[in-house]
Amino acid sequence: MDYLESILTVYLSSVVMHEGFHLAVILLLGGSGAIHLQCVLLFWVTGFVEWEVLLPEAVASWGYPLVYLSGGLLTGLLLLWSYTSDSDREDRACKFVLGWIHLAYSFAEMLLAWYPHWVYEWVSLALVCIAAGLSTLYVLRREYSKYPEG
Protein backbone atom coordinates (compact mmCIF):
# COMPACT_ATOMS: atom_id res chain seq x y z
CA MET A 1 0.00 0.00 0.00
CA ASP A 2 2.94 2.31 0.67
CA TYR A 3 3.92 2.05 -3.01
CA LEU A 4 0.50 3.22 -4.16
CA GLU A 5 0.50 6.09 -1.67
CA SER A 6 3.96 7.18 -2.80
CA ILE A 7 3.08 7.02 -6.49
CA LEU A 8 -0.15 8.98 -6.06
CA THR A 9 1.37 11.62 -3.80
CA VAL A 10 4.49 12.22 -5.88
CA TYR A 11 2.71 12.00 -9.24
CA LEU A 12 -0.19 14.29 -8.37
CA SER A 13 2.05 16.90 -6.78
CA SER A 14 4.46 16.74 -9.72
CA VAL A 15 1.68 17.58 -12.20
CA VAL A 16 0.77 20.69 -10.21
CA MET A 17 4.45 21.68 -9.85
CA HIS A 18 5.05 21.16 -13.57
CA GLU A 19 2.23 23.46 -14.61
CA GLY A 20 3.07 25.94 -11.86
CA PHE A 21 6.64 26.30 -13.15
CA HIS A 22 5.32 26.92 -16.67
CA LEU A 23 3.02 29.63 -15.36
CA ALA A 24 5.73 31.21 -13.20
CA VAL A 25 8.03 31.62 -16.21
CA ILE A 26 5.17 32.97 -18.33
CA LEU A 27 4.45 35.60 -15.67
CA LEU A 28 8.16 36.47 -15.27
CA LEU A 29 8.43 37.05 -19.02
CA GLY A 30 5.42 39.35 -19.21
CA GLY A 31 2.65 37.00 -20.30
CA SER A 32 -0.22 35.54 -18.35
CA GLY A 33 -2.18 32.34 -18.24
CA ALA A 34 -4.27 29.99 -16.16
CA ILE A 35 -3.59 26.45 -15.03
CA HIS A 36 -6.16 23.80 -15.87
CA LEU A 37 -6.04 20.32 -14.37
CA GLN A 38 -7.94 17.43 -15.90
CA CYS A 39 -8.77 14.03 -14.51
CA VAL A 40 -8.66 11.65 -17.45
CA LEU A 41 -9.04 8.37 -15.58
CA LEU A 42 -9.52 7.80 -11.86
CA PHE A 43 -6.11 9.11 -10.72
CA TRP A 44 -4.59 9.95 -14.11
CA VAL A 45 -4.40 13.71 -13.84
CA THR A 46 -2.97 15.95 -16.53
CA GLY A 47 -2.66 19.68 -16.77
CA PHE A 48 -1.97 22.51 -19.12
CA VAL A 49 -1.54 26.26 -19.02
CA GLU A 50 -3.99 28.23 -21.12
CA TRP A 51 -2.38 31.38 -22.46
CA GLU A 52 -4.30 34.55 -21.67
CA VAL A 53 -1.67 37.08 -22.78
CA LEU A 54 1.14 35.99 -25.11
CA LEU A 55 4.75 36.92 -24.43
CA PRO A 56 5.99 40.33 -25.59
CA GLU A 57 7.76 40.37 -28.98
CA ALA A 58 11.07 41.32 -27.34
CA VAL A 59 11.32 37.97 -25.54
CA ALA A 60 9.29 35.73 -27.86
CA SER A 61 12.19 34.14 -29.78
CA TRP A 62 13.81 32.67 -26.66
CA GLY A 63 10.89 33.00 -24.23
CA TYR A 64 8.59 30.38 -25.73
CA PRO A 65 11.22 27.60 -25.72
CA LEU A 66 12.08 28.57 -22.13
CA VAL A 67 8.42 28.42 -21.07
CA TYR A 68 7.98 24.97 -22.63
CA LEU A 69 11.24 23.70 -21.12
CA SER A 70 10.68 25.11 -17.62
CA GLY A 71 7.83 22.91 -16.38
CA GLY A 72 9.49 19.54 -16.74
CA LEU A 73 13.04 20.74 -16.19
CA LEU A 74 12.38 22.44 -12.87
CA THR A 75 10.01 19.72 -11.66
CA GLY A 76 12.47 17.00 -12.61
CA LEU A 77 15.38 18.75 -10.91
CA LEU A 78 13.30 19.34 -7.77
CA LEU A 79 12.22 15.70 -7.61
CA LEU A 80 15.79 14.45 -8.12
CA TRP A 81 17.07 16.84 -5.46
CA SER A 82 14.35 15.61 -3.09
CA TYR A 83 15.31 12.01 -3.93
CA THR A 84 18.81 12.57 -2.57
CA SER A 85 17.57 13.44 0.92
CA ASP A 86 14.60 11.07 1.26
CA SER A 87 15.00 7.96 3.41
CA ASP A 88 11.75 6.20 2.42
CA ARG A 89 12.47 3.56 -0.21
CA GLU A 90 9.14 3.89 -2.01
CA ASP A 91 9.23 7.70 -2.09
CA ARG A 92 12.82 7.60 -3.34
CA ALA A 93 11.86 5.25 -6.17
CA CYS A 94 8.91 7.39 -7.24
CA LYS A 95 10.88 10.64 -7.09
CA PHE A 96 13.77 9.19 -9.07
CA VAL A 97 11.63 7.72 -11.84
CA LEU A 98 9.24 10.68 -12.10
CA GLY A 99 12.15 13.13 -11.93
CA TRP A 100 13.79 11.58 -14.99
CA ILE A 101 10.44 11.36 -16.79
CA HIS A 102 9.86 15.09 -16.23
CA LEU A 103 13.39 15.93 -17.42
CA ALA A 104 12.98 13.89 -20.60
CA TYR A 105 9.52 15.31 -21.22
CA SER A 106 10.77 18.89 -20.82
CA PHE A 107 13.08 18.58 -23.81
CA ALA A 108 10.32 17.08 -25.93
CA GLU A 109 7.91 19.78 -24.79
CA MET A 110 10.39 22.46 -25.84
CA LEU A 111 9.92 21.25 -29.43
CA LEU A 112 6.47 22.89 -29.37
CA ALA A 113 8.23 26.21 -29.92
CA TRP A 114 9.47 25.13 -33.36
CA TYR A 115 7.72 21.99 -34.63
CA PRO A 116 4.14 20.80 -35.25
CA HIS A 117 2.30 19.17 -32.36
CA TRP A 118 2.58 15.66 -33.83
CA VAL A 119 6.40 15.83 -33.71
CA TYR A 120 6.25 16.73 -30.02
CA GLU A 121 3.80 13.88 -29.33
CA TRP A 122 6.02 11.19 -30.86
CA VAL A 123 9.27 12.53 -29.46
CA SER A 124 7.77 12.94 -25.97
CA LEU A 125 6.38 9.40 -26.06
CA ALA A 126 9.78 8.00 -27.04
CA LEU A 127 11.77 10.06 -24.51
CA VAL A 128 9.35 9.39 -21.65
CA CYS A 129 9.37 5.64 -22.34
CA ILE A 130 13.18 5.58 -22.45
CA ALA A 131 13.46 7.66 -19.25
CA ALA A 132 10.85 5.55 -17.45
CA GLY A 133 12.46 2.29 -18.49
CA LEU A 134 16.05 3.23 -17.69
CA SER A 135 15.24 4.95 -14.39
CA THR A 136 13.06 2.04 -13.27
CA LEU A 137 15.83 -0.43 -14.10
CA TYR A 138 18.28 1.73 -12.15
CA VAL A 139 15.98 1.89 -9.12
CA LEU A 140 15.32 -1.84 -9.17
CA ARG A 141 18.99 -2.64 -9.50
CA ARG A 142 20.44 -0.09 -7.09
CA GLU A 143 17.77 0.71 -4.53
CA TYR A 144 16.04 -2.62 -4.16
CA SER A 145 19.12 -4.82 -4.23
CA LYS A 146 20.38 -3.05 -1.07
CA TYR A 147 17.36 -3.83 1.06
CA PRO A 148 15.91 -7.26 1.69
CA GLU A 149 12.17 -7.41 1.33
CA GLY A 150 10.23 -6.95 4.53
C-alpha positions as CSV (number, residue, x, y, z in Angstrom):
1,M,0.0,0.0,0.0
2,D,2.9,2.3,0.7
3,Y,3.9,2.0,-3.0
4,L,0.5,3.2,-4.2
5,E,0.5,6.1,-1.7
6,S,4.0,7.2,-2.8
7,I,3.1,7.0,-6.5
8,L,-0.2,9.0,-6.1
9,T,1.4,11.6,-3.8
10,V,4.5,12.2,-5.9
11,Y,2.7,12.0,-9.2
12,L,-0.2,14.3,-8.4
13,S,2.0,16.9,-6.8
14,S,4.5,16.7,-9.7
15,V,1.7,17.6,-12.2
16,V,0.8,20.7,-10.2
17,M,4.5,21.7,-9.8
18,H,5.1,21.2,-13.6
19,E,2.2,23.5,-14.6
20,G,3.1,25.9,-11.9
21,F,6.6,26.3,-13.2
22,H,5.3,26.9,-16.7
23,L,3.0,29.6,-15.4
24,A,5.7,31.2,-13.2
25,V,8.0,31.6,-16.2
26,I,5.2,33.0,-18.3
27,L,4.5,35.6,-15.7
28,L,8.2,36.5,-15.3
29,L,8.4,37.0,-19.0
30,G,5.4,39.4,-19.2
31,G,2.6,37.0,-20.3
32,S,-0.2,35.5,-18.4
33,G,-2.2,32.3,-18.2
34,A,-4.3,30.0,-16.2
35,I,-3.6,26.4,-15.0
36,H,-6.2,23.8,-15.9
37,L,-6.0,20.3,-14.4
38,Q,-7.9,17.4,-15.9
39,C,-8.8,14.0,-14.5
40,V,-8.7,11.6,-17.4
41,L,-9.0,8.4,-15.6
42,L,-9.5,7.8,-11.9
43,F,-6.1,9.1,-10.7
44,W,-4.6,9.9,-14.1
45,V,-4.4,13.7,-13.8
46,T,-3.0,15.9,-16.5
47,G,-2.7,19.7,-16.8
48,F,-2.0,22.5,-19.1
49,V,-1.5,26.3,-19.0
50,E,-4.0,28.2,-21.1
51,W,-2.4,31.4,-22.5
52,E,-4.3,34.6,-21.7
53,V,-1.7,37.1,-22.8
54,L,1.1,36.0,-25.1
55,L,4.8,36.9,-24.4
56,P,6.0,40.3,-25.6
57,E,7.8,40.4,-29.0
58,A,11.1,41.3,-27.3
59,V,11.3,38.0,-25.5
60,A,9.3,35.7,-27.9
61,S,12.2,34.1,-29.8
62,W,13.8,32.7,-26.7
63,G,10.9,33.0,-24.2
64,Y,8.6,30.4,-25.7
65,P,11.2,27.6,-25.7
66,L,12.1,28.6,-22.1
67,V,8.4,28.4,-21.1
68,Y,8.0,25.0,-22.6
69,L,11.2,23.7,-21.1
70,S,10.7,25.1,-17.6
71,G,7.8,22.9,-16.4
72,G,9.5,19.5,-16.7
73,L,13.0,20.7,-16.2
74,L,12.4,22.4,-12.9
75,T,10.0,19.7,-11.7
76,G,12.5,17.0,-12.6
77,L,15.4,18.7,-10.9
78,L,13.3,19.3,-7.8
79,L,12.2,15.7,-7.6
80,L,15.8,14.5,-8.1
81,W,17.1,16.8,-5.5
82,S,14.4,15.6,-3.1
83,Y,15.3,12.0,-3.9
84,T,18.8,12.6,-2.6
85,S,17.6,13.4,0.9
86,D,14.6,11.1,1.3
87,S,15.0,8.0,3.4
88,D,11.8,6.2,2.4
89,R,12.5,3.6,-0.2
90,E,9.1,3.9,-2.0
91,D,9.2,7.7,-2.1
92,R,12.8,7.6,-3.3
93,A,11.9,5.2,-6.2
94,C,8.9,7.4,-7.2
95,K,10.9,10.6,-7.1
96,F,13.8,9.2,-9.1
97,V,11.6,7.7,-11.8
98,L,9.2,10.7,-12.1
99,G,12.2,13.1,-11.9
100,W,13.8,11.6,-15.0
101,I,10.4,11.4,-16.8
102,H,9.9,15.1,-16.2
103,L,13.4,15.9,-17.4
104,A,13.0,13.9,-20.6
105,Y,9.5,15.3,-21.2
106,S,10.8,18.9,-20.8
107,F,13.1,18.6,-23.8
108,A,10.3,17.1,-25.9
109,E,7.9,19.8,-24.8
110,M,10.4,22.5,-25.8
111,L,9.9,21.2,-29.4
112,L,6.5,22.9,-29.4
113,A,8.2,26.2,-29.9
114,W,9.5,25.1,-33.4
115,Y,7.7,22.0,-34.6
116,P,4.1,20.8,-35.2
117,H,2.3,19.2,-32.4
118,W,2.6,15.7,-33.8
119,V,6.4,15.8,-33.7
120,Y,6.2,16.7,-30.0
121,E,3.8,13.9,-29.3
122,W,6.0,11.2,-30.9
123,V,9.3,12.5,-29.5
124,S,7.8,12.9,-26.0
125,L,6.4,9.4,-26.1
126,A,9.8,8.0,-27.0
127,L,11.8,10.1,-24.5
128,V,9.4,9.4,-21.6
129,C,9.4,5.6,-22.3
130,I,13.2,5.6,-22.4
131,A,13.5,7.7,-19.2
132,A,10.9,5.6,-17.4
133,G,12.5,2.3,-18.5
134,L,16.1,3.2,-17.7
135,S,15.2,5.0,-14.4
136,T,13.1,2.0,-13.3
137,L,15.8,-0.4,-14.1
138,Y,18.3,1.7,-12.2
139,V,16.0,1.9,-9.1
140,L,15.3,-1.8,-9.2
141,R,19.0,-2.6,-9.5
142,R,20.4,-0.1,-7.1
143,E,17.8,0.7,-4.5
144,Y,16.0,-2.6,-4.2
145,S,19.1,-4.8,-4.2
146,K,20.4,-3.0,-1.1
147,Y,17.4,-3.8,1.1
148,P,15.9,-7.3,1.7
149,E,12.2,-7.4,1.3
150,G,10.2,-7.0,4.5
